[in-house]
Amino acid sequence: MRSVPDLNSTMENFRIHTAILSAVGFSLSIFCVNVFMVLAEWQGDLSAYELASFNNPDQEDVPRSQTFNHFTLSDHGDVYVGAVNWLYRLNSRLEQIQNASTCDDSMPYKGMPCRRTNNYNKILVVDTTRPNSLITCGGVFDGICQLRQLQDIDVVVTQSVPFVAGFEDVTTVSLIAPGRDGKGMLYVAVTYTGENVYLQNAFQPITRRALTFESESTFLGALTENNFFLTNTDAGGVETRYFLTFDYIGFTYFVFSQKEDLNPVRYVSKISRVCQTGPNLDAYTEITIQCSKSDGSVYSLVQAAHLGPAGPDLAASLGLHADEQVLYAVFAKNQGGVGSSNVPIEHSALCVYRMTDILAGFREAVRGCIQDGDASVEYLHSPYCAGFGDVGEGQ
């Protein structure tokens, strides 16, 4: 087991390749050599790991209705599960307390009842800005969300504006983090697709939405144009697949995969971020990441990610502090060769990145923008590289 190489050793090979408004991109390769590479196969009965089970209340023969989409925890210890057509509330022993349908056949979607179209849960977030509140969003009814009670998930307090969550076949990630005035806001990133174009840019790639409301017409609304940015209308072929969003020291981060730019047919994985305290989301920065083995094998497509402490065992192996924050990311190889497609194959690997190294990469991206003054994110609207002023430590 070897530690992640110092980022300075790879900085010489960077190239500035993306920017939007007050933003830049930086090609960053953090090579994780044999860091938690998963090579062993497990054989046995999965039932040995079963802690609890419960039945799907949907009696219709719809195999996709068995799918779980999201899990979240509340402060009082209950577990909430967002699935297709259903929400579940479990206790700390994973025993079912309650379920609630997310179908409403009085609101047919494209002329079909919800149960026939399958309402995939796209967002499941405990609303920490108010007591006893859970935000759930589905992939039908134009991406409308609902504010429900944690203690009784059948109770819908209010509904949101439309076009918050993505459709069934697109990715959506979200979290509650501070906005410009320090109050909690819902950050949402949605895959941009041809269907989004058909809806005349109704779904923005990244939005910052208000949690306060006076009526359904304002809940989760992006109050001004400064709370979202547009995707270039020529970017229909650049599909972004989001896997994680997280809050870290004044920024909201997104982990995703997509084409490197509009023209090259090369698929890469990236981390982007927006400043929480800025007046808008124009200060958008992105860097690219990949996972490599010591034998030269490259894993280009991120599939899942998690931010958390290193813990004592990993910290001892990599020379870190046990409470140091690291990003765990699972990558897969591309079908057809490195970077050649966005279709993952079975071969996968887990890499670990120190957040201090990732922050250093973003600082270099900003410095490159200031020094060069010219970079672009071709798939985003009105991209250019403007002056940042001083770049302090810890950003």
Secondary structure, DSSP 8 states (H G I E B T S, - for coil): ------THHHHTT--EEE-BSB--EEE------SSS-------S-GGGG----------S--GGGG-EEEEEE-TTS-EEEEESSEEEEE-TT--EEEEEE---TTS-BTTB-HHHH---EEEEEE-TTSTTEEEEEESSGGG-EEEEETTEEEEEEEE--SSSS--TTS-EEEEEEE-TTS-EEEEEEE---HHHHHTTS-S-SEEEEE---SSTTTTT---SGGGEE-B-TT-TT---EEEEEEEETTEEEEEEEEESSSS---EEEEEEEEESSSSSS--EEEEEE-EE-TTS-EE-EEEEEEEEE-HHHHHHHHT--TT-EEEEEEEEEETTSTTS-S-EEEEEEEEEEEHHHHHHHHHHHHHHHHHH-----TTBSS--B-------TT-
